[in-house]
Structures are given as C-alpha cells and as structure tokens.
C-alpha cells in the first residue's frame, strides 16, 4: 500500500498509470514495455490493427488479464495478485465489453442492481432508483423489466453501459463497444458515450470509431505489435502522424 | 402491422380441402410417405395384436376378490393378491399396529412434493416447509414421543424407505455434487485433484459393491462395540454416489457458461462466491435440468439396491410378500403394481423438470 501511495504522489493526478508493463501468452510477447498515464477526467482513445494488444492492455487495467512485469496503479491502488486490491480496483473501474456480456437470466433492472446491492451493499430500493436514473440516461427507461435477450444489440450495449455506471465508477473502460453492432445501432451507443465524456468521466476506449475519437479524445494512443507507437492529441494525431506505421494504419481505416 | 391487415376484410382463398380435417391430419402425420405408411400399418397391427389380450388379462378375466391363492388362479390377473398384500408391499416389516405412521409419512412426502410445485412458495418458505416435513418424516418413522413406540431403522421398509433414501440422497447429494463440480474447475491444483480423484473413484465402482462393503467390511474396521446404523450407512453410500454422478452433470453446465459472463461479473467487483452463486450457477443449472432429472430418476430406482444389505425398500418388500406360501405365483401382478408406483414418481419428476425448464429459461425466450 505504501508503494501505491508513493506512486500516486509522484504522478499528481494520474488515476491510471502503467509503467514498463510486459505480458506474454506463452512465448508470444503481447505487451512490450507499455507506459501510459491517464489523468482524472481525461479521455484516451486507443487504436491499432487487430492483434496489436490494445484489448489486452485495457483488460490489464482491471486485471481481467494479469501482467507479468511492470507496475499498474489504478485509482491509487497497485494491482498485484492480492485479491482484495483487485476487487477494490474493480469497484472503481467500469468496463464495457464488445459482446455486452449482460446476464441473460436476469432482467435489465436486476442486471443493473446486482453489483450495487451485493458489492456496494446498497439497499435494494436505492439501487433501483439509481438503476432507473441511468436507464433514463441511456434512453431506455421502459425496458427495465425485459430480459437482455429481448433487446436489440444497441439497447443491450446501452444497458451494459448503465450497468457499469450504477457502480458510480471513477473510470470507464470501453473494449471495442461498437464492434459487434449493426451500423444503425452504433450511433445510439456512441451518443451515450459522448454524453458521458462531456460530463467529465475518465475514459479509456479501444475503438475504431475515428469520428468519435476526434470528438471526445484528449489523447490518441496508437498500438502495434504490443507496443505503443504513438501518443498525441487527436489534432496532431490525425493531421500529422509521426510514425510510418500510424500513417499506414490511418490511411487504411480512413480511406473509405 | 398484422392488426391492420386483419381489420380489412379480404376474400381469402380457402386452403385445399385435403390438407385440413381428420383426413388431412392422417395424411400429414401417418401416411406422408411410403415408409411412414408401412410403419403406421405395422404399429396398428401391433396394437391390434397386443392390446386386447392385455385388457382381457388385466381387467376382464381378472379376479378381484379371493380367500386365498388357490382360488385366485384363473385366466386373468389376480388383483386379490395386491388387496391382500398391499400393506406389506407399502410398509414391509414395519410393526403392523403402528403402520399409520409410515402411511402418514407418505402423505407428508406428497405434501412436500406438492408444495414444491407451487411457484409462490419457492425460496426460503419452501426450504422451511421441507425442513419441517423431513423432520416430521423421521419423527414419525422413528417414534420415541409418548404414545409412539420406538421403531428401529432395520424395520423401516416399503415405500417410505424408498422415498427417504431417494429424497435424502438428492437433498444432500445435489449440493455435494455442485461443490465437487466447482472444485473440479478450481484454480487450486490440490482441490482439483481431490475432486477429480473422488469423482473418478466413485463413478468407477458399482453402488452395490460399496453398499456391500459398507455393511460387511466396515464393522471389521470399527472398534468393537461401535456400530453405525445400517440404514445410515446405506444412505451415506447413496449420497456419495449421487454426488459423484451429479457433479459431472453440473460440470457440463459450468463449461457451457461463456467466459464473458465471468469477466463481466469480475469487472463489476463481485467476489468468487457472489459470482458463482448469482451468475454462474443459476445459468449452469438451468442448462442441465434435463440430465439432472435424468440422474434423479436413475437414483430413485437405484435405491432398490439396498436389498443387498437386507433393507427392504418397495422392491424388497414386494419380493418378501411373494414368498407367502398361501399366495404363490403372483409375481407379475406384484411387479406391475410397484412398477406403476415407480412410474408415477418418475413421470412426476419428468413433468416437473419441464416446468422448471420453462421457469428458468424465461430469459432466453424472445
């Protein structure tokens, strides 16, 4: 703990800090010396070709993946194999998945109140009020009693965002939140994310939605083959990328 | 859209005549191909050949009342034998003048089962009902209260014994099986090894040998004078067996849960136990209801193996009833009778499993 506090002091307001993080899957080196700081309220968009390690990196931040070298400090807590620390971190970090991962055996409302009731120990009534507030926010207040399987993909993803928000997290992680959606549903999810960003939420998003990135990102991070290749504010990143690899990547995804 | 369409009167062409009505149904279901037509004819022939003799034996030529076995041998079934022996078949060697107690036990079981079918009771209230019910069962069987003679477990027999062995076997075997299944998927190698070892060992040995060993060999290892109740030994053997089989069924369900479910639960900060109880098990168990009930039905019938340690369950008591010198040669009637009892319970379980499936898979319906 003293280590964690020291790290916190050294980097002022950084709520996420990765220092020299490495990870291997067997022989395969997925993350190579990742260094990244995210300040409170900052919005970071991570992009890069598939297999570049961006999902792995974001999943290390709430330790769905374990890193093998380096330090990760999130909300003042260093992630080690200590389960208490991991659970404490996860309470403060919301995550939205590509495949939504809603709990299909529970209604929308139950999905939203589960963690606040069991993890935060909120009274059920209070948790339900919060849940209805966030359902309103993601613009599906009338779906509370349906099961996830009865909703469209876009609606499911918005429920998933609301589910994370119900824990009142300090940080939100988005792991390709729109990649599994039909085109006409992407906008409804991105609108919700833009709204969140405008309210000052600290966000790390892995996404290919460059329009979204231009609108909300404070910082763009480009990853390739497990390395952070480039890091720049979006204006510079899109108009004047420094690395050839970034340029090649951007020309591919912006070509259409 | 459909509503609007229905509001507008339109002349619709009638469906072709041959596709509706009895004739249409026959065509569609029984004679829709040459092969099916042949199968239909064979089935009809089998029914014509087999049903009338059965009806004649079981009903028309049956003898319903007879003073003794000699008077009961005619062309048909001797249901008088069942009338004479049904108390022994149902209650076995339980003392005759106390047989209202096992009779009451059967009613208590029926009430417990009925309560499980009543949706609003599910949850804590059902658990309380079953706890009170099981306590009543044991109190009634064992006695010991004023006015109720103590009856030792060796005399418990017939249908109550079958129900006790099966129900207690399920009530304890199922949770133990769930724990074994979770243990087998644990990240701790020691826990995993113990669970795998246990499951493979128990599944690899016939129940009958374990029952036999428990009753003949266990006393040799125990200190002199120390005994464990025979019924208790058999019950423990059944529980341990049930647990090993159920564990593998449950594991099948656990494996079918997508990894994303666990990750989502983790990401919300749920602990292992919360995640398992709230997210993983409800989905895993709902998925394996059909094989679970399959195992339960098998278990229910396997309890009859306790005959090997001379406990007389429904089947054992029936075998005993057949040895009466005054009533010889009525095995078919006796076995048809208890087959109907076994069938009634197993059929109930199968129907109940369908209700559970519908109830727990609501989320999947669109």
Interface residues (C-beta under 8 A of the other chain):
Chain A: X62 X64 X87 X88 X90 X91 X93 X94 X95 X97 X99 X101 X102 X103 X104 X105 X106 X107 X114 X115 X118 X119 X147 X148 X149 X150 X160 X163 X164 X167
Chain B: X258 X260 X261 X263 X264 X265 X266 X267 X268 X269 X270 X271 X274 X278 X279 X282 X283 X286 X360 X362 X363 X364 X365 X366
